[in-house]
């Protein structure tokens, strides 16, 4: 895709830490021992300083669009708040907002004409996004969000009494609810497998491999977990699931945008990704990618006139739903490629998160005296996880309340998660963010957060 539109800071440091000892050629040479000790000391200091410089994460300059203007100018985010939670709701660029308004005006100008042409236009939108998703247009359908896609996929398992579906304790809440409801209605059950936060990919494969060996009716797994911001080894699990003949359903809600062609080569029965998050599309837009055999059992959550069509065409016609998010999301994704370039955006997100995570973690540690950095073994692209001090956000409702309090009282849009009775701050970033967003959070919000932790 597009080349980097702004000069990024050089994160490499040319340092030779391998100090070679010099042996004198003539053993009779007289050496000033004091001078030699001093020189050795200087070398040690220089090496330590160079090592420290190499370890330090450089502060990224704000991302620029291809025309040299600030990338942030493409969005309409209210400056009253600093927005460091792109991973939850995303943010739509202004040019795409205007395109959606044009679609809405077209629909209201001639409703019958609009809805008559809608299935064909939705199919064209799929074709336009096929390269971005990484699969052919006939392999995926639009769905309202990842949860809707997972619900359709769980129903397609056609559970029978006594069947078991396997999930992990990192699963997204709405997806877990859907699995449990479907199992309850069909006389099946859901087995939750605990996965440690710092588990390596191989450890995860080993643990879930034991569950797959029991031939469950399906395995539901996150590509990147919402509450813990870690990646799961999807390729390895797909191979293992296929070996045991177990359908694999992948919740990749956060993948589009931060991963290049995210569904390419994923050998899962179903794979679902949101386009309103890092892809900067409209809320109410996600994709459901399906393996051909499994696709025959996939139907929209709400029945409509396209039900007799094959997959994915039966998802293209959903009565009088609003199709403008699907169409305008194409404009958002292609427009950002034209104006900035997705390669540039992805590179910037990761460099900014590397820097900002250190900034916020250092501030939390200094103010609280506690360790905030968390070993998640495989950090999710576009997100990072830090432990909150004390007992902040020890429950789900407390996490929601704290998130809202931070927004209302401190002026930051953040994500606060809860997992195993512990509270976490989940940082995210996108093209419109700058290092200053996180520096201000560290300076202005962290001391207050630590104070709140001592009140709880």
N, C-alpha and C positions, 0 to 999 in steps of 0.2 A: 504494500500500500504506500501511502505518501511518505515522503522523507520528513525528517524532523524539521519543523518550521522555525525553530529558534535554537540558538546555540546553547546546548546544555552544558552544565559544568562538567569538567573532566574529572571523573571519580577515580581515575587511576593515578597512582603515585609511583614514580620511578625511583624506587629505593633499593639499594643493595644492602640488605641486612646481614649478609654473610661476610663478616669481617675476617679477612685472611691474616694469620699471624706471619710475620716476616722473620725468617731465620737468617742471621748474618752469614754471608758467604765465608768470611774469614773469622774463625773462632777466636783468633787473637785480637780482634777488634775491640777496643775499649769502649764500653757503653756507659753513658751517664744514667745510672739507675733512677735517679729522681726525675730526670727529663723523660725517661721511658714510661714511668708510672703516670706522669702527668698526661703524656700523649695517649696512653691506654685509657685513662679516665675520660679524656675528651672524646675518644672514639665511642666509649660506652654511652656517654651523654647524648652524642649525636645519633647513635643507633636508637636509643630510647625515644628521642624526640621524633625521629623519622617514623618509628613504629606507631607512635601516638598519632602522628599526622595521617598515616595510612589507615588507622582505625576510625578516625573521625569521619562522620558523614557530612558531605558538603551541602551547603544551603542552596537549594535550587532557585534560580531566578524564575519569575513568573513566566508561564508559557505564552508564547506569541503565536498568532495565526499566521498563515502563509503570507499575508500582506503586511506583516510587521506590527499589526495592532494587538492589544492585549486579548488573549483568548477569552478572558472573563467578560469582555464586552458583548459576547455573543449570548449571554444569559441575562435574565431579568430578576435575579435574586435580590431580595430586599436587603439593603446594607444595614438595616437595624439589627440583623442577626448575622453571625458568622456561621456558615453552613459547612459542617464537617461530618455530615452523615449522608453522603450521597448514596451509600449502599442500601438504604431503606426505600426511599421514594424517588431517587434520581432527581433530575432537573432538566427541563426541556428548553433548548435554545430558542431564542425569539423568532428566528426565521421559520422554524417549524411550527411555532404557535400560530404564526400568520397563515401558513399553509393550511393548518387545520381549520382556522376561521373561514378560509375560502371554501374548503370542502363543506363546512356547515352551511354556509350561505348557498352553496349549490344545492344541497339537500333540501333546504327550506324553500328554495326558489321553484323546485319541481320535484316534490316528494316521490311521486309515482315513477318518474324517470330515474331518480336516484336509486330507489330500492330495486327497480327492475335490472339495473346495470351492476348492482353491488357485488353479486357473486363473481362476475367476470373481473371486476376491478380488484377484489380481494385476491383472486388467483394471480393476477398480474403483480400485486404487491409481494406475494410469496416468491414469484420468479425474480423480482428485483432484489430480494434479500437472500437468495439462495447462496450466493458466494460469501456473504457476510456470515451466515450461519454455518456454512461448510458442508451442506448436503444439497441434493437436487430438490427442486421445488415440489415434486410429488412425494417427497419423504416427510414433509412437515405441514402442520396446520396451525393457524392462529387460534389462540385461546385467550380468555380474559386475563389470566395470570398463571403463575406456576402452580399454585394450589389447585386451580380448576383443571389444569392439565394432569396433575398427579391424581386428582379424584377420578377423572376419566380413565386413567391408566389402572388405578386400583380396581375399578369396576370391571375392567377388561380382564382381570385375573380370573373372574368367574369362580370365586371361592365356593367351596363345598364344606359341609359340616365336617369338623375335625381338621381342616386345613390350618396351616400356620404361616403367617407372614412375619418376616424378620425385619426389624428396624434397629437403629442404634439410639443411644441416649443423647445424640447430637441432632436428631431429626427435628425439622421445623415443626412447631406446634400444630399448625393447621393440617399439615400432612399426616402427622401422627393421629390427630383426631379423625381424619378421613379414613385412615386404615382401620382404626379401632371401631368406628361406626359400621363400616362395611363388614368387618369380621363378625361383629355382634349380630348384625341382621342375618348373616348367613351361617351362623353356628360355627364359625372359625375363631381363631385367636391370633393375637399379635404378641410376638416375643421381642422384648427389648434387650439388645445386647450392649452392655456397657463398654465403652472405648475410652481409655485414658487420654487425657488432653495431650500428653507428650508421646503418645504411641507412634512408633515409626510406621511407615507404609507396610513394611513386612510384618510387623506385629499385628496390624489391622487385618491384613490378608490371612494371617494364621488364625486369629480369633474368629473372623467371619467364615473362614474356610470350614471350621468345625460346625458352624451353624448350617452352612450350605450342604455339608455331607449328609445331613438329615433330610434332604430333599424337601425344603419348605415350598409353599405355593408361590412365593415371591420374595425378593430382597429389595428393600427400599433404602437407597443410600444417597447422601448429599455429595455433590461434587465439591462444594465449599459450604461449610456449615454456617448457619446464620448466627447462632448464639455464641459460637466459639471461634469463628473466623479461621478455620483450618481446612486444608484440602484433604480429600480422601483419594486413595489410589484406584480410580475408576477403571483404567485399562486392565490392571491386574485382576480386579474383582469381576470384570466382565468376562475375562478368560475363565476364571474359576466358576462363575455362575453357568456359563455355557457348558463347561465340562460336566456339571451336575444336572444340566437340563432345567435350571431354575430361571424364571424370568427376572430380569434386573430392571428396576425402575429408578432412574437417576433424576434427582432434584437438583438441577443446575441453575437455580434461580439467579445467582450472581455472575454467571459465566459470560454471557454475551457482552461484548465491549471490552472486557479486560483480558479476554483470551481471543487469539486470532483463530477464526473459523472454529468455534468452540465445539461443535458437534461432529466435526470431521473425524472419521475413524472410530467413533465411539460405538462399540458393539453391544448396545443395550437394547432391551425390548422397547423401552420408551425413555426418552430424554426430554426434559422440560427446562426452558430458560426464559427468564423475564427480559423484555426489551425496554422496560421503563426504568431500569436501574442504570447500570454502567453504559448501556447503549444509548441512553438519553432519549428514548422514545417516550410515548405517552402511556400513562397509567391505564391499565386495561388492555395491554398488549403483551403477549408472550407467545412462544412457539412450542409446539409439541412434536417432537421428532420420533418416528416409530419405525421399527423393523417391519418388513413387509408382511410377514405372517401375523405378527401381533396387531398390526394396523387394522386387520379385518375385524377385530373385536372392539376397536376404539370408536366411541360415539360421543358427541357433545353432551355435556351435563344436562342441557335443556333440549328436548326434542323439538325439531322444526322441520320445514319442508324439504330440507336436503337429506333427510335420513336415509333415503334409498340410494343416494349417490355413494360411490366408493370413497375411501380415505384418499386424500384429505378434503375432497370436494364437499363432503357432507358437513364439514365445519365452516365452509365459506358462506353458507346461507343460514343465518340465525334470526329470521323474522325481522322485527323492527329495531334490532339493537343498533347502537351507534358504531358505524364502521369507520368513522373518520380517524380514530386513533390508529388503526391499522395502516391506513393510507399515509397519514402524516408522519408516522414513525419511519417510513421509508425515506421521507424528506429529511428527517432529523439525522438519520444514520448516514445517508449519502452526502448530506450537506456538511456534516462535520468532517467527512473525508475530504471534501473539496476545500474546506476553509482551513483545516488544521492538519488532518491526516491521523488515522487511527493508530499507526505505529508511533507517532509522536505523542499522542495522548497516553497510550499505554506506558511508554517509557517514562514520561513525566509523572504519572500517577505513582509508579513504584519508587522513583527517586525521591519524590516529595514525602511519601509515607515512611521511607527509611529515615529521612531526616526528622520528620515531625514526631515519629514514635519515640525517638531518642529524647527530643526536647520535652515532650509531655511526661515521659517516664522519669527523666531526671528530676523534673519539678515535683512529681508525686512522691518520689523516693525521699527527696530532701525535706519536703514539708511534713511527711507522715512518719518517716523513719521505717517504713515498710518497703518491701520489694514489690514493685508493680509489674515488672516484666514477666511474661508468661511464656513458657516453652510449649508451643503448639506443634512442634516437629515440622510441620509444613504449612506456613502461613498462607492464607488465601490471597490470591491476587486482588488488589484494590482495597484490602482491609487489614487491620492489625488489632490485636487484643491486648489490653492492659488490665491488671487487677485493681479494683477500687479498694481504698483503705477501709479498715475496720469491718463493720457489718453493713456497709452501704449496699442497697439493692440485694439483700439476702433472699428475697422472694420475688416472684414475677410481678405482682402488683406493686411492690416497693420499687422495682426497676422502672416500671412505667411512670410512677409518680415522680421519681427522681429525674427522669428524662424531661418531663414536662416542667419541673421546677427549674432545671438548668436553662431551659428555653425562656421561661417567663421572667426569672429573676437575674440570670447571668448573661442572657443574650447570645446563647450558642445553641445551634441545632445539632444534637449529638445522638448517638445510639448507646443506650445502657442495656446490657443483657444480664441474664441470670442463668447460671448453670451449676447444678449440684450445690445449691444454697450459697453460692458465692456471686458477688456482683462484679461486672466487668464494664469497662469503657471500650467500645468498638470504634476505632477511628477508620474513616474512609476518606478518599480524595478523588478529585477529578480535575479536568482542565481549567476550571474557573477558580480553583483553590490556589492559595499562595502560602509560602512558609509563614507569613505573618498571621494567618488564621490560627495556626497551631501555637505559635509563640504567644499570641494574645491569650489563648486558652490556658496555656501554662502559667502565664503571669497573672491573669485576672480571675480565672475560674478555679484553678487547682487549690489555692489557699482556702477558698470558701468551701470547696468540696471536702477538704481535710477537716475543716472546722465542723461541717455537718456530720462527718463520720464520728467525731468525738462526742456529739450530742446523742447519737443513736445507741 
